[in-house]
Amino acid sequence: VQLQASGGGLVQAGGSLRLSCAASGSIFSINTLAWYRQAPGKQRELVAAITSSGSTNYADSVKGRFTISRDNAKNTGYLQMNSLKPEDTAVYYCNADVKNRGIVRGYWGQGTLVTVFS
């Protein structure tokens, strides 16, 4: 199973970006799909997560600005980021709990860099 994250880039504060995370390989289903981020010198933190039924949760710092979604038919997750702030600058990683042959394993994407300048 591979997770391919994309959509990062350089954006001015107040702008928007949409990240995508496409899963490929031997996948029966994806349980929880999540986005994490890691800023320079800081620990990786959970940004948002979405379950297979569509329940979501967000870090307090992004509530009201970021929206996580998924397309189960495409095994793809998204993170719509609006009203971006310089403090959102980080490498964003997607994570997915993939079920195959009755076994659930967690996988990480390679990360996509988001840089927000003021």
N, C-alpha and C positions, 0 to 999 in steps of 0.2 A: 504494500500500500504506500502510495506517495501523496503528499499534500503539497500543492503548488500555490503559494501565496503571490499575489500581484496587486498592483494598483497604488503602491506607494509613490512618493514624489516630494517635490518642493512646492510649498503653497504658502501664500501670505496669510497672516492671522485674519480670521473671519471667513476664510475660504472653506472649501469642502473637498473631500476625497472619498472614493469608494474602493474599499479593499475587497478582493475576492480570494477564496480558498477553494481550490478544486481538488477533490480526492479521486484517485484512480487506483486500479488494481483489483484485488479480490475483496470485494465489499458486498456483504449481504445487506447491511444497513448501518447507518451512523446514529449513534445515540446522541450524546451531548457534543456540540461543536462550540468551540470557544475561541476568543481572541485574547491574547496576552500582549504586553508590551514591556520593553526593557529600555530605559533611558541610560545614557552613559553614567556609570558610577552607581547605578541603582539596581535593586533586585527586580526580577521579572514580576509583573503584577497582572492579575486578571482584569481585563477591560470589560468583557461582556461574554455571556454564554447563552446558548439556546438549546433546549432539549428537542427530542424528536417530535414531541407533541406541540412545540412552539412556545413553551414557557421560556421567559427570558429573565436575566438579571444583569445588572450593570454596576460597575464601580461608581461610587458617589460622584467622582470627579467628571464623569462623562454623561451622567443622567441628563436627559433632555437635549443632548447634543448628538449623541451617537445612537444608531439603530442597528441591531444585529438581525439578520434574517437568513433564511436558507431555502434552497430549492432541492428537495429530496430526490426528485427525478434526475437531477444533474449531479447529485452528490457534491453540491457546492454551497459554500456559506459566504455571506457578505457582511461587511461592516461599513455602513454609511456614516461618515464623520462630517458633521456640520459645525459651523462656528468654531473652527479650530483655533487653538491657542498655542503659543510657543511652548508651553509646558506639555503639550501633547507630542512633542518631538521624541521619537523613540523608534526602535526596530519593533515592528508588530509581527507577532507569530500566531499562526492558527494552530489549533489543537483539536483533534477529533477522536472520540471513542468509537472505534470501528468494530462492528460485529461481523464475524465470518465463521461459519461452521460451528456456531454456538459459543465461540470464544470472543471476548471483547478485549481489545488492546488499544492503548493510546498511541497516537502518532502526532508528530510535530511537523509543521511546514518549515521552510528554510528562512523565513523572515523577510519582511519588506520594510524598507526605511521610509519613515515619514518625517519630514523636516518642515517645521512651521516657523516662518520668520515674521518679525513685527515691522 
